[in-house]
């Protein structure tokens, strides 16, 4: 099973939806809440060039945010990524 990390903020509907989708698929994930971590959030933004959350990584590969994950799911690619072993 893949390693999934999701960077979120509280009171973020897209973050909640992304976590709900992953949970419905039975996927465990590690969540990093960035509310009180401005320096870590700044470093994440610099690393990914994305200014919004959630930011979702599967096997240390950035797939994007919630809408990106939903697009992958519609194309039947999300489950394939989630099945891949973390190397």
CNS distance restraints for C-alpha pairs under 8 A (distance, minus, plus):
assign (resid   1 and name CA) (resid  82 and name CA) 6.29 0.50 0.50
assign (resid   1 and name CA) (resid  83 and name CA) 5.02 0.50 0.50
assign (resid   1 and name CA) (resid  84 and name CA) 5.85 0.50 0.50
assign (resid   1 and name CA) (resid  85 and name CA) 5.17 0.50 0.50
assign (resid   1 and name CA) (resid  86 and name CA) 7.10 0.50 0.50
assign (resid   2 and name CA) (resid  58 and name CA) 6.40 0.50 0.50
assign (resid   2 and name CA) (resid  59 and name CA) 5.79 0.50 0.50
assign (resid   2 and name CA) (resid  81 and name CA) 7.18 0.50 0.50
assign (resid   2 and name CA) (resid  82 and name CA) 5.06 0.50 0.50
assign (resid   2 and name CA) (resid  83 and name CA) 5.85 0.50 0.50
assign (resid   2 and name CA) (resid  84 and name CA) 5.34 0.50 0.50
assign (resid   2 and name CA) (resid  85 and name CA) 5.07 0.50 0.50
assign (resid   2 and name CA) (resid  86 and name CA) 5.24 0.50 0.50
assign (resid   3 and name CA) (resid  29 and name CA) 6.95 0.50 0.50
assign (resid   3 and name CA) (resid  58 and name CA) 5.72 0.50 0.50
assign (resid   3 and name CA) (resid  59 and name CA) 4.94 0.50 0.50
assign (resid   3 and name CA) (resid  60 and name CA) 7.52 0.50 0.50
assign (resid   3 and name CA) (resid  82 and name CA) 7.88 0.50 0.50
assign (resid   3 and name CA) (resid  85 and name CA) 7.85 0.50 0.50
assign (resid   3 and name CA) (resid  86 and name CA) 6.05 0.50 0.50
assign (resid   4 and name CA) (resid  28 and name CA) 7.13 0.50 0.50
assign (resid   4 and name CA) (resid  29 and name CA) 4.79 0.50 0.50
assign (resid   4 and name CA) (resid  30 and name CA) 6.30 0.50 0.50
assign (resid   4 and name CA) (resid  56 and name CA) 7.26 0.50 0.50
assign (resid   4 and name CA) (resid  57 and name CA) 5.67 0.50 0.50
assign (resid   4 and name CA) (resid  58 and name CA) 4.64 0.50 0.50
assign (resid   4 and name CA) (resid  59 and name CA) 6.28 0.50 0.50
assign (resid   4 and name CA) (resid  60 and name CA) 7.70 0.50 0.50
assign (resid   5 and name CA) (resid  29 and name CA) 5.55 0.50 0.50
assign (resid   5 and name CA) (resid  30 and name CA) 4.77 0.50 0.50
assign (resid   5 and name CA) (resid  31 and name CA) 5.90 0.50 0.50
assign (resid   5 and name CA) (resid  32 and name CA) 7.54 0.50 0.50
assign (resid   5 and name CA) (resid  56 and name CA) 5.91 0.50 0.50
assign (resid   5 and name CA) (resid  57 and name CA) 5.14 0.50 0.50
assign (resid   5 and name CA) (resid  58 and name CA) 6.61 0.50 0.50
assign (resid   5 and name CA) (resid  60 and name CA) 7.77 0.50 0.50
assign (resid   6 and name CA) (resid  29 and name CA) 7.02 0.50 0.50
assign (resid   6 and name CA) (resid  30 and name CA) 6.28 0.50 0.50
assign (resid   6 and name CA) (resid  31 and name CA) 4.94 0.50 0.50
assign (resid   6 and name CA) (resid  32 and name CA) 6.21 0.50 0.50
assign (resid   6 and name CA) (resid  54 and name CA) 6.40 0.50 0.50
assign (resid   6 and name CA) (resid  55 and name CA) 5.67 0.50 0.50
assign (resid   6 and name CA) (resid  56 and name CA) 4.52 0.50 0.50
assign (resid   6 and name CA) (resid  57 and name CA) 6.29 0.50 0.50
assign (resid   7 and name CA) (resid  31 and name CA) 5.90 0.50 0.50
assign (resid   7 and name CA) (resid  32 and name CA) 4.73 0.50 0.50
assign (resid   7 and name CA) (resid  33 and name CA) 5.98 0.50 0.50
assign (resid   7 and name CA) (resid  34 and name CA) 6.78 0.50 0.50
assign (resid   7 and name CA) (resid  53 and name CA) 6.48 0.50 0.50
assign (resid   7 and name CA) (resid  54 and name CA) 5.35 0.50 0.50
assign (resid   7 and name CA) (resid  55 and name CA) 5.13 0.50 0.50
assign (resid   7 and name CA) (resid  56 and name CA) 6.50 0.50 0.50
assign (resid   8 and name CA) (resid  12 and name CA) 7.49 0.50 0.50
assign (resid   8 and name CA) (resid  15 and name CA) 5.76 0.50 0.50
assign (resid   8 and name CA) (resid  31 and name CA) 7.03 0.50 0.50
assign (resid   8 and name CA) (resid  32 and name CA) 6.09 0.50 0.50
assign (resid   8 and name CA) (resid  33 and name CA) 4.87 0.50 0.50
assign (resid   8 and name CA) (resid  34 and name CA) 5.96 0.50 0.50
assign (resid   8 and name CA) (resid  35 and name CA) 7.96 0.50 0.50
assign (resid   8 and name CA) (resid  53 and name CA) 5.44 0.50 0.50
assign (resid   8 and name CA) (resid  54 and name CA) 4.80 0.50 0.50
assign (resid   8 and name CA) (resid  55 and name CA) 6.98 0.50 0.50
assign (resid   9 and name CA) (resid  15 and name CA) 7.08 0.50 0.50
assign (resid   9 and name CA) (resid  33 and name CA) 5.25 0.50 0.50
assign (resid   9 and name CA) (resid  34 and name CA) 5.43 0.50 0.50
assign (resid   9 and name CA) (resid  35 and name CA) 5.38 0.50 0.50
assign (resid   9 and name CA) (resid  53 and name CA) 6.88 0.50 0.50
assign (resid   9 and name CA) (resid  54 and name CA) 7.46 0.50 0.50
assign (resid  10 and name CA) (resid  15 and name CA) 7.88 0.50 0.50
assign (resid  10 and name CA) (resid  33 and name CA) 7.03 0.50 0.50
assign (resid  10 and name CA) (resid  35 and name CA) 6.81 0.50 0.50
assign (resid  12 and name CA) (resid  16 and name CA) 6.30 0.50 0.50
assign (resid  12 and name CA) (resid  53 and name CA) 7.96 0.50 0.50
assign (resid  13 and name CA) (resid  17 and name CA) 6.14 0.50 0.50
assign (resid  14 and name CA) (resid  18 and name CA) 6.12 0.50 0.50
assign (resid  14 and name CA) (resid  53 and name CA) 7.65 0.50 0.50
assign (resid  14 and name CA) (resid  54 and name CA) 6.77 0.50 0.50
assign (resid  14 and name CA) (resid  66 and name CA) 5.97 0.50 0.50
assign (resid  15 and name CA) (resid  19 and name CA) 6.24 0.50 0.50
assign (resid  15 and name CA) (resid  53 and name CA) 6.70 0.50 0.50
assign (resid  15 and name CA) (resid  54 and name CA) 5.08 0.50 0.50
assign (resid  15 and name CA) (resid  66 and name CA) 6.96 0.50 0.50
assign (resid  16 and name CA) (resid  20 and name CA) 6.10 0.50 0.50
assign (resid  17 and name CA) (resid  21 and name CA) 6.16 0.50 0.50
assign (resid  17 and name CA) (resid  66 and name CA) 7.23 0.50 0.50
assign (resid  18 and name CA) (resid  22 and name CA) 6.30 0.50 0.50
assign (resid  18 and name CA) (resid  54 and name CA) 7.54 0.50 0.50
assign (resid  18 and name CA) (resid  65 and name CA) 7.99 0.50 0.50
assign (resid  18 and name CA) (resid  66 and name CA) 5.23 0.50 0.50
assign (resid  18 and name CA) (resid  69 and name CA) 7.70 0.50 0.50
assign (resid  19 and name CA) (resid  23 and name CA) 6.03 0.50 0.50
assign (resid  20 and name CA) (resid  24 and name CA) 6.03 0.50 0.50
assign (resid  21 and name CA) (resid  25 and name CA) 6.34 0.50 0.50
assign (resid  22 and name CA) (resid  26 and name CA) 6.45 0.50 0.50
assign (resid  22 and name CA) (resid  27 and name CA) 5.25 0.50 0.50
assign (resid  22 and name CA) (resid  28 and name CA) 7.33 0.50 0.50
assign (resid  22 and name CA) (resid  29 and name CA) 7.79 0.50 0.50
assign (resid  23 and name CA) (resid  27 and name CA) 5.49 0.50 0.50
assign (resid  23 and name CA) (resid  28 and name CA) 6.89 0.50 0.50
assign (resid  27 and name CA) (resid  82 and name CA) 7.78 0.50 0.50
assign (resid  34 and name CA) (resid  38 and name CA) 7.10 0.50 0.50
assign (resid  34 and name CA) (resid  40 and name CA) 7.32 0.50 0.50
assign (resid  34 and name CA) (resid  41 and name CA) 6.13 0.50 0.50
assign (resid  37 and name CA) (resid  41 and name CA) 6.12 0.50 0.50
assign (resid  38 and name CA) (resid  42 and name CA) 6.05 0.50 0.50
assign (resid  39 and name CA) (resid  43 and name CA) 6.22 0.50 0.50
assign (resid  40 and name CA) (resid  44 and name CA) 6.15 0.50 0.50
assign (resid  41 and name CA) (resid  45 and name CA) 6.15 0.50 0.50
assign (resid  42 and name CA) (resid  46 and name CA) 6.17 0.50 0.50
assign (resid  43 and name CA) (resid  47 and name CA) 6.12 0.50 0.50
assign (resid  44 and name CA) (resid  48 and name CA) 6.12 0.50 0.50
assign (resid  44 and name CA) (resid  49 and name CA) 7.98 0.50 0.50
assign (resid  45 and name CA) (resid  49 and name CA) 5.15 0.50 0.50
assign (resid  45 and name CA) (resid  50 and name CA) 5.41 0.50 0.50
assign (resid  45 and name CA) (resid  51 and name CA) 5.66 0.50 0.50
assign (resid  46 and name CA) (resid  50 and name CA) 7.83 0.50 0.50
assign (resid  48 and name CA) (resid  62 and name CA) 7.72 0.50 0.50
assign (resid  50 and name CA) (resid  55 and name CA) 7.87 0.50 0.50
assign (resid  52 and name CA) (resid  65 and name CA) 7.77 0.50 0.50
assign (resid  53 and name CA) (resid  65 and name CA) 6.49 0.50 0.50
assign (resid  54 and name CA) (resid  64 and name CA) 7.80 0.50 0.50
assign (resid  54 and name CA) (resid  65 and name CA) 5.14 0.50 0.50
assign (resid  54 and name CA) (resid  66 and name CA) 6.40 0.50 0.50
assign (resid  55 and name CA) (resid  62 and name CA) 7.29 0.50 0.50
assign (resid  55 and name CA) (resid  63 and name CA) 7.70 0.50 0.50
assign (resid  55 and name CA) (resid  64 and name CA) 5.49 0.50 0.50
assign (resid  55 and name CA) (resid  65 and name CA) 4.89 0.50 0.50
assign (resid  55 and name CA) (resid  66 and name CA) 7.68 0.50 0.50
assign (resid  56 and name CA) (resid  62 and name CA) 5.92 0.50 0.50
assign (resid  56 and name CA) (resid  63 and name CA) 5.82 0.50 0.50
assign (resid  56 and name CA) (resid  64 and name CA) 5.60 0.50 0.50
assign (resid  56 and name CA) (resid  65 and name CA) 5.83 0.50 0.50
assign (resid  56 and name CA) (resid  66 and name CA) 7.68 0.50 0.50
assign (resid  56 and name CA) (resid  69 and name CA) 7.97 0.50 0.50
assign (resid  57 and name CA) (resid  61 and name CA) 5.08 0.50 0.50
assign (resid  57 and name CA) (resid  62 and name CA) 4.35 0.50 0.50
assign (resid  57 and name CA) (resid  63 and name CA) 5.76 0.50 0.50
assign (resid  57 and name CA) (resid  64 and name CA) 7.43 0.50 0.50
assign (resid  58 and name CA) (resid  62 and name CA) 6.53 0.50 0.50
assign (resid  58 and name CA) (resid  63 and name CA) 6.89 0.50 0.50
assign (resid  58 and name CA) (resid  81 and name CA) 7.12 0.50 0.50
assign (resid  58 and name CA) (resid  82 and name CA) 7.08 0.50 0.50
assign (resid  59 and name CA) (resid  85 and name CA) 7.80 0.50 0.50
assign (resid  59 and name CA) (resid  86 and name CA) 5.27 0.50 0.50
assign (resid  59 and name CA) (resid  87 and name CA) 7.54 0.50 0.50
assign (resid  63 and name CA) (resid  68 and name CA) 6.70 0.50 0.50
assign (resid  63 and name CA) (resid  69 and name CA) 6.71 0.50 0.50
assign (resid  64 and name CA) (resid  68 and name CA) 5.46 0.50 0.50
assign (resid  64 and name CA) (resid  69 and name CA) 6.84 0.50 0.50
assign (resid  65 and name CA) (resid  69 and name CA) 6.24 0.50 0.50
assign (resid  66 and name CA) (resid  70 and name CA) 6.17 0.50 0.50
assign (resid  67 and name CA) (resid  71 and name CA) 6.12 0.50 0.50
assign (resid  68 and name CA) (resid  72 and name CA) 6.30 0.50 0.50
assign (resid  69 and name CA) (resid  73 and name CA) 6.23 0.50 0.50
assign (resid  69 and name CA) (resid  78 and name CA) 6.94 0.50 0.50
assign (resid  70 and name CA) (resid  74 and name CA) 6.24 0.50 0.50
assign (resid  71 and name CA) (resid  75 and name CA) 6.36 0.50 0.50
assign (resid  72 and name CA) (resid  76 and name CA) 6.27 0.50 0.50
assign (resid  72 and name CA) (resid  77 and name CA) 5.07 0.50 0.50
assign (resid  72 and name CA) (resid  78 and name CA) 5.00 0.50 0.50
assign (resid  73 and name CA) (resid  77 and name CA) 5.74 0.50 0.50
assign (resid  73 and name CA) (resid  78 and name CA) 4.71 0.50 0.50
assign (resid  73 and name CA) (resid  79 and name CA) 7.01 0.50 0.50
assign (resid  76 and name CA) (resid  80 and name CA) 7.39 0.50 0.50
assign (resid  77 and name CA) (resid  81 and name CA) 6.42 0.50 0.50
assign (resid  78 and name CA) (resid  82 and name CA) 6.15 0.50 0.50
assign (resid  79 and name CA) (resid  83 and name CA) 6.08 0.50 0.50
assign (resid  80 and name CA) (resid  84 and name CA) 6.45 0.50 0.50
